[in-house]
Amino acid sequence: MAKVCYSCGKGPAFGQSRSHSMVATKRRFNPNLQKVRILDDGTPRRKNVCTRCLKAGKVTKAA
């Protein structure tokens, strides 16, 4: 499953974890995706949508 938002296309961001001794190890910041039923061209479908798009009302949830 691709960790990408259906509405805005937001995906994982990459960075580094820093320990107390400032040693850098690679890490990834995943978007907060929820699998919800939305209306896609008038038909309800299950898609991965980030919580920002849900809160902003960018997608319409199916009943």
PyMOL commands that set and color helices and strands:
alter all, ss='L'
color gray80, all
select helices_A, chain A and resi 51-56
alter helices_A, ss='H'
color red, helices_A
select strands_A, chain A and resi 13-18+24-29+33-40+43-50
alter strands_A, ss='S'
color yellow, strands_A
deselect
rebuild
show_as cartoon
